Amino acid sequence: MKHVRKLLLLGALIIAGLLPALSEAGVRLYVRVRPPALRVVVAPAAPFAGAIWVHGHWRWNGHRHLWVDGHHVKPRKGFVYLPGEWRHDRSGWYWVDGHWRRI
């Protein structure tokens, strides 16, 4: 039941657009299954000058890991993009979304 409540809360946060702020505050969805190794992908040509390539990653769908393709993003002046990553602690694996950080 506790797991179901976490999933419902996670869904509500995603819909409300509040997940990034709360995830930094410590709200995490843990997965017991280690994500597979990242795929080696050659980034396609940038669609516009200065485009930043965000590599693909594994996303947990509640049953298994699914690959999410990489994509280009527009750079933000005064910011650096930190890619998302899977992290592990004693409770399991959890995903930290990629985000922009002010330089």
N, C-alpha and C positions, 0 to 999 in steps of 0.2 A: 504493500500500500504506500509506503514511504517513497518508493521508486516512482510510482504512478503520479504522486503529488509533485515530485520534482519535474517529471516530464510535462505535466500540465502547466506548472509555473514557467518552465522554459519556453513552452509554446506561447504563453501569454506575453512573456517578455519580448520574444522575437516580434510578435505582432505589434506590440506597443512601441517597438524601437528602443527599448530600454536595456537590452542585453549587454552592449559593450560597457556601459557605466556600471552595471551591477556585477558583471563578470570580474572587473577589476577589484570590486569590493569583496570577492571571495565566493560568489555563487558559481558552483562548478557542477557539470554533469560528468560523472565518472563512468568509464568503460573498463571492463575487466580484460578485454581482448586487445592485445598489442596491435597497433596499426602496422600494415605491411610496409616494407621499405618504399621510399619514394621512387616513383618511376623516373627514368632518365628521359627527358624530353628536350628536343632542340626548340628553343623559342622561335616562333615565326617572326618574319620581318615586322618591325614596328609599324603600326598603321598611321602614326603621326610623329612628328619630331619631338624628341624628348620622352617618348613613352617609356614607362617602367614596366618590366615583365614581372608579374606575380606568379610564381610557380604553382603547379597543381598540388593537390594534397588529398589525403584520405579523409572522408567524412563518415561518421557513424550514423546509420539510419535506424538504429534501434535493434537491428538484428545482425548486421555485418557492416564492414567498411566498404564504401563505394568511392571510386576515384572521381575527383572534381578537376576538370581541366584548368590549366593556367590561363591567364588573360593579361592584357595590357591595361594600365591605368594612367591617367593624366597626372603628371607631377604637381605637387603643391609647393609653392615658394615658401621657404622657411621651415619645411618639414622633411622628414625622412620616413620612408615606408619600412615598417618592421613586419616581416612576413609572419603568418600564422605558424604555429607549431604544436605538436603533441608533446605534452609533458607528463611525467610520471612521478607519483609519490606513493606513500604507503596505502592509499585508498584506491589506486588504480591509475588509468590513463585519462587525461582530460585535454581538451582542445582550447588553445588560446588563439582567438582570431587575430589576423593581421590588422595593423592599424597605423595611423600616421602619428608621429611624435615630433613635436616642435624641436627645432635644432637650437 
